[in-house]
Amino acid sequence: MITVEKIGGTSMSQFGDVLKNIMLRDPKNVFGRVYIVSAYSGVTNELLEHKKTGAAGIYAKFAQGEGYAAAMEALLRKLQAINKEMAPLGLDLAKADGFLEKRFRELQGYLDSMRHVLASGYLGRENVLLAAREMLAAIGEAHSAFNSVEILEAKGVAASFMDLTGFDDDETWTIDERIHRKFQDVDPTKQIVVVTGYTKGSEGIMREFDRGYSEITFAKVAVELEADEAIIHKEFHLSSADPDLVGGPQNVVPVGQTNYDVADQLADVGMEAIHPKAAKPIELAGIAIRLKNTFEPDHPGTLITKSFVGKQARVEIVAGTQKVTIIDIHDPSMVGAIGFDLGILEIFKKHGVSYILKSTNANTITHVVNDKSAKAAFIDELKARYEQVTTQAAAVVCVIGTNIAIPGVLARAASVLAENKINVICVSQAYRQINMQFVIDRADYKKAVAALNQALCLNSSK
């Protein structure tokens, strides 16, 4: 049996727990497990930019041509401090620090050369910056993967470092080719294989997936090895709601089983159980995904399969986002006009905008999009073409489940919102009845999640 398992950055920063709860938990069953590791918590934020706040990292400094060398030196010292914290686990500091220093020295040389290329004007700025972004991202996962193998070997466990960053080679393989070639002579049943979450490829893994790249590596390795199960280890359970929004873990119910359709619904509002472009190849290969809490190893976690439908009709998850914008297009000429919305979607496509929700009536089409997509140029083009375009900051809260196609669920959810004096601005539910979406005032988001979770998840589970 082979499992491919991804370990997130927060978990990697508590590597003693990773060893105890995951890698060495069953001494008789340590092999046959391939681990895709993220960089230690916060490292990729400093290399690129902060994922949540957007605060500039080394990449932004490089792009602006100011102070990136000093920032790299500061980060090197910080990573060496992480090494020191790992020393009690058996990490050879001289070897680990030497690995980092060599990588940082080489990366500094590459970045300096790229600055000269940018200054020459001979190559497009966008392509050079993308290459710099790729190389910066790669160093975080190389660091954590290298350390992991060194610690395992210090404990007498056979382990190998699978470096997919391509830092020391000039091969022009695609991502799939690199993974296939690297695993050709590796037998995971005889050793623990620790793999960098970043994979170098001629197409550029960040060009399409950006910060979701480690889950893409995870998915591609799982498919390549025809894994019996793909496991994602995080610092929390997939639960009926975000514990931070509803008063703590005592107020949520862990989701035992669900399906890929539900995982897609979560991803659509930015609450990814797994990156949707990573989930698809695993789903098509017929591999189940299990989400586990690193710090509760005895809990079976959440199993995601293609065919699961709950035997009992119930809401499984209340999720959403308070970072959306309503774009309401009103135009009397759309009444009876066949294909009227095609013109709207052409503008959406031109600006690279994907919508979360769409609702229509005779002369109005309402879209809800992520805040980041509602840029001025996009909105201005819509306003120039249609009679009345209105935008409004809002939130969307979703009631999701594999088996909620029963009379009364929509009415009950709407009643719960009304009872809590939460106005529904617009609502959507597709034919498959997996996800009910309520657009509400942004200020009511936390209250809405808590109320729906209490009424539809906690009460129904008792």
KAJOTA-V639135 format. One record per pair of residues at least 12 apart in sequence whose C-alpha atoms are under 7 Angstrom apart, sorted by the first residue. I is the first residue (numbers start at 1). J is the second residue. D is the distance in whole Angstrom. If there is no record, write none. Layout:
i->I j->J d->D
i->I j->J d->D
//
This chain:
i->1 j->32 d->6
i->1 j->228 d->6
i->2 j->32 d->5
i->2 j->33 d->6
i->2 j->227 d->5
i->2 j->228 d->6
i->3 j->32 d->6
i->3 j->33 d->5
i->3 j->34 d->6
i->3 j->227 d->5
i->3 j->228 d->6
i->3 j->229 d->5
i->3 j->230 d->6
i->4 j->33 d->6
i->4 j->34 d->5
i->4 j->35 d->6
i->4 j->222 d->6
i->4 j->227 d->6
i->4 j->229 d->7
i->4 j->230 d->5
i->4 j->231 d->6
i->5 j->34 d->6
i->5 j->35 d->5
i->5 j->36 d->6
i->5 j->230 d->6
i->5 j->231 d->4
i->5 j->232 d->6
i->6 j->35 d->6
i->6 j->36 d->5
i->6 j->37 d->6
i->6 j->218 d->6
i->6 j->231 d->6
i->6 j->232 d->5
i->6 j->233 d->6
i->7 j->36 d->6
i->7 j->37 d->5
i->7 j->38 d->6
i->7 j->232 d->6
i->7 j->233 d->5
i->7 j->234 d->7
i->8 j->37 d->7
i->8 j->38 d->5
i->8 j->233 d->6
i->8 j->234 d->6
i->9 j->38 d->5
i->9 j->39 d->5
i->9 j->40 d->5
i->9 j->41 d->4
i->10 j->40 d->7
i->10 j->41 d->5
i->10 j->235 d->7
i->11 j->234 d->6
i->11 j->235 d->6
i->11 j->294 d->7
i->12 j->40 d->6
i->13 j->40 d->5
i->13 j->41 d->6
i->18 j->294 d->7
i->21 j->294 d->7
i->21 j->295 d->7
i->21 j->297 d->6
i->30 j->192 d->7
i->31 j->188 d->6
i->31 j->189 d->5
i->31 j->190 d->6
i->31 j->191 d->5
i->31 j->192 d->5
i->32 j->188 d->5
i->32 j->189 d->4
i->32 j->190 d->7
i->32 j->192 d->7
i->33 j->188 d->6
i->33 j->192 d->6
i->33 j->193 d->7
i->34 j->188 d->7
i->34 j->192 d->6
i->34 j->193 d->5
i->34 j->194 d->6
i->35 j->193 d->6
i->35 j->194 d->5
i->35 j->195 d->6
i->36 j->194 d->6
i->36 j->195 d->5
i->36 j->196 d->6
i->36 j->197 d->5
i->36 j->218 d->6
i->37 j->141 d->7
i->37 j->145 d->6
i->37 j->195 d->6
i->37 j->196 d->6
i->37 j->197 d->5
i->38 j->141 d->5
i->38 j->197 d->5
i->38 j->214 d->7
i->39 j->140 d->5
i->39 j->141 d->4
i->39 j->144 d->6
i->40 j->144 d->6
i->43 j->140 d->6
i->44 j->137 d->6
i->44 j->140 d->6
i->45 j->57 d->6
i->46 j->58 d->6
i->47 j->59 d->6
i->47 j->136 d->6
i->47 j->137 d->6
i->48 j->60 d->7
i->48 j->133 d->7
i->48 j->137 d->7
i->58 j->71 d->6
i->58 j->72 d->7
i->59 j->133 d->6
i->63 j->129 d->7
i->80 j->97 d->6
i->83 j->96 d->7
i->89 j->151 d->6
i->90 j->151 d->5
i->90 j->154 d->6
i->91 j->147 d->7
i->91 j->150 d->6
i->91 j->151 d->5
i->96 j->147 d->7
i->100 j->143 d->7
i->111 j->132 d->7
i->114 j->128 d->7
i->134 j->206 d->7
i->138 j->165 d->6
i->138 j->198 d->5
i->141 j->196 d->5
i->141 j->197 d->6
i->141 j->198 d->6
i->142 j->163 d->7
i->142 j->196 d->6
i->145 j->161 d->7
i->145 j->194 d->6
i->145 j->195 d->6
i->145 j->196 d->6
i->146 j->161 d->6
i->149 j->161 d->6
i->149 j->194 d->7
i->158 j->191 d->5
i->158 j->192 d->6
i->159 j->191 d->5
i->159 j->192 d->5
i->159 j->193 d->6
i->160 j->192 d->6
i->160 j->193 d->5
i->160 j->194 d->6
i->161 j->193 d->6
i->161 j->194 d->5
i->161 j->195 d->6
i->162 j->193 d->7
i->162 j->194 d->6
i->162 j->195 d->5
i->162 j->196 d->7
i->163 j->195 d->6
i->163 j->196 d->6
i->164 j->196 d->6
i->164 j->198 d->7
i->164 j->199 d->5
i->164 j->200 d->6
i->165 j->196 d->7
i->165 j->198 d->6
i->165 j->199 d->5
i->165 j->200 d->5
i->166 j->200 d->6
i->172 j->201 d->7
i->172 j->202 d->5
i->173 j->201 d->6
i->173 j->202 d->6
i->174 j->201 d->4
i->174 j->202 d->5
i->174 j->203 d->6
i->175 j->199 d->6
i->175 j->200 d->6
i->175 j->201 d->4
i->179 j->221 d->7
i->180 j->224 d->7
i->197 j->214 d->4
i->197 j->217 d->6
i->198 j->213 d->6
i->198 j->214 d->6
i->198 j->217 d->7
i->199 j->217 d->6
i->212 j->275 d->6
i->215 j->275 d->7
i->215 j->278 d->6
i->216 j->278 d->5
i->219 j->278 d->5
i->219 j->279 d->7
i->219 j->281 d->7
i->219 j->282 d->6
i->223 j->282 d->6
i->223 j->285 d->7
i->227 j->287 d->7
i->228 j->287 d->7
i->229 j->287 d->6
i->229 j->288 d->5
i->229 j->289 d->6
i->230 j->287 d->7
i->230 j->288 d->6
i->230 j->289 d->5
i->230 j->290 d->6
i->231 j->289 d->6
i->231 j->290 d->5
i->231 j->291 d->6
i->232 j->290 d->6
i->232 j->291 d->5
i->232 j->292 d->6
i->233 j->291 d->6
i->233 j->292 d->5
i->233 j->293 d->6
i->233 j->294 d->5
i->234 j->292 d->6
i->234 j->293 d->5
i->234 j->294 d->6
i->235 j->293 d->5
i->235 j->294 d->6
i->235 j->295 d->7
i->236 j->293 d->5
i->237 j->254 d->6
i->237 j->292 d->6
i->237 j->293 d->5
i->237 j->301 d->7
i->238 j->254 d->6
i->238 j->255 d->6
i->238 j->302 d->7
i->239 j->252 d->6
i->239 j->253 d->5
i->239 j->254 d->4
i->239 j->255 d->5
i->239 j->317 d->7
i->240 j->252 d->5
i->240 j->253 d->5
i->240 j->254 d->6
i->240 j->255 d->6
i->240 j->316 d->6
i->240 j->317 d->4
i->240 j->318 d->6
i->240 j->453 d->7
i->240 j->457 d->7
i->241 j->317 d->6
i->241 j->318 d->5
i->241 j->319 d->6
i->241 j->453 d->6
i->245 j->446 d->6
i->245 j->450 d->7
i->246 j->450 d->5
i->252 j->458 d->7
i->253 j->458 d->7
i->255 j->302 d->6
i->255 j->316 d->7
i->256 j->301 d->6
i->256 j->302 d->5
i->256 j->303 d->6
i->257 j->302 d->5
i->257 j->303 d->5
i->257 j->304 d->6
i->258 j->303 d->6
i->258 j->304 d->5
i->258 j->305 d->7
i->258 j->308 d->6
i->258 j->402 d->7
i->259 j->304 d->5
i->259 j->305 d->5
i->259 j->306 d->5
i->259 j->307 d->6
i->259 j->308 d->5
i->260 j->304 d->6
i->260 j->305 d->6
i->260 j->306 d->6
i->262 j->400 d->7
i->262 j->401 d->7
i->262 j->402 d->7
i->264 j->276 d->6
i->268 j->356 d->6
i->269 j->320 d->6
i->269 j->321 d->6
i->269 j->356 d->7
i->283 j->306 d->7
i->288 j->303 d->7
i->288 j->304 d->6
i->288 j->305 d->5
i->289 j->303 d->6
i->289 j->304 d->5
i->289 j->305 d->7
i->290 j->302 d->5
i->290 j->303 d->4
i->290 j->304 d->6
i->291 j->303 d->7
i->309 j->402 d->5
i->309 j->403 d->6
i->310 j->402 d->6
i->310 j->403 d->6
i->313 j->403 d->5
i->313 j->404 d->5
i->314 j->401 d->7
i->314 j->403 d->6
i->314 j->404 d->6
i->315 j->399 d->7
i->315 j->400 d->6
i->315 j->401 d->5
i->315 j->404 d->6
i->315 j->456 d->6
i->315 j->457 d->6
i->316 j->400 d->6
i->316 j->401 d->5
i->316 j->457 d->6
i->317 j->399 d->6
i->317 j->400 d->5
i->317 j->401 d->6
i->318 j->398 d->6
i->318 j->399 d->5
i->318 j->400 d->6
i->318 j->449 d->6
i->318 j->452 d->7
i->318 j->453 d->6
i->319 j->397 d->6
i->319 j->398 d->5
i->319 j->399 d->7
i->319 j->449 d->7
i->320 j->396 d->5
i->320 j->397 d->4
i->320 j->398 d->5
i->321 j->395 d->6
i->321 j->396 d->6
i->321 j->397 d->7
i->322 j->394 d->6
i->322 j->395 d->4
i->322 j->396 d->6
i->322 j->442 d->6
i->322 j->445 d->6
i->323 j->370 d->6
i->323 j->371 d->5
i->323 j->394 d->7
i->323 j->395 d->6
i->324 j->368 d->6
i->324 j->369 d->5
i->324 j->370 d->4
i->324 j->371 d->5
i->324 j->393 d->6
i->324 j->394 d->5
i->324 j->395 d->6
i->325 j->368 d->6
i->325 j->369 d->5
i->325 j->370 d->6
i->325 j->371 d->5
i->325 j->374 d->7
i->325 j->391 d->7
i->325 j->392 d->6
i->325 j->393 d->5
i->325 j->394 d->6
i->326 j->366 d->7
i->326 j->367 d->6
i->326 j->368 d->5
i->326 j->369 d->7
i->326 j->391 d->5
i->326 j->392 d->5
i->326 j->393 d->6
i->326 j->394 d->7
i->327 j->366 d->6
i->327 j->367 d->5
i->327 j->368 d->6
i->327 j->389 d->7
i->327 j->390 d->6
i->327 j->391 d->5
i->327 j->392 d->7
i->328 j->365 d->6
i->328 j->366 d->4
i->328 j->367 d->6
i->328 j->389 d->6
i->328 j->390 d->5
i->328 j->391 d->6
i->329 j->364 d->6
i->329 j->365 d->5
i->329 j->366 d->6
i->329 j->388 d->6
i->329 j->389 d->5
i->329 j->390 d->7
i->330 j->363 d->6
i->330 j->364 d->4
i->330 j->365 d->7
i->330 j->387 d->6
i->330 j->388 d->5
i->330 j->389 d->6
i->331 j->363 d->6
i->331 j->364 d->6
i->331 j->386 d->6
i->331 j->387 d->5
i->331 j->388 d->6
i->332 j->363 d->5
i->334 j->363 d->5
i->335 j->362 d->5
i->335 j->363 d->5
i->351 j->378 d->6
i->353 j->373 d->6
i->354 j->369 d->7
i->355 j->367 d->6
i->355 j->368 d->6
i->355 j->369 d->5
i->356 j->368 d->6
i->356 j->369 d->6
i->357 j->428 d->7
i->359 j->428 d->7
i->393 j->442 d->7
i->394 j->439 d->7
i->394 j->440 d->6
i->394 j->441 d->5
i->394 j->442 d->5
i->395 j->439 d->6
i->395 j->440 d->5
i->395 j->441 d->6
i->395 j->442 d->5
i->395 j->445 d->6
i->396 j->437 d->7
i->396 j->438 d->6
i->396 j->439 d->4
i->396 j->440 d->6
i->397 j->437 d->6
i->397 j->438 d->5
i->397 j->439 d->7
i->397 j->449 d->7
i->398 j->435 d->6
i->398 j->436 d->5
i->398 j->437 d->5
i->398 j->438 d->6
i->399 j->435 d->6
i->399 j->436 d->5
i->399 j->437 d->7
i->400 j->434 d->6
i->400 j->435 d->5
i->400 j->436 d->7
i->401 j->434 d->5
i->401 j->435 d->7
i->402 j->434 d->6
i->404 j->433 d->6
i->404 j->434 d->6
i->405 j->433 d->5
i->413 j->452 d->7
i->416 j->451 d->7
i->416 j->452 d->7
i->417 j->448 d->6
i->422 j->444 d->7
i->423 j->440 d->6
i->424 j->438 d->6
i->424 j->439 d->6
i->424 j->440 d->5
i->425 j->439 d->5
i->425 j->440 d->5
i->426 j->438 d->6
i->426 j->439 d->5
i->427 j->439 d->6
//
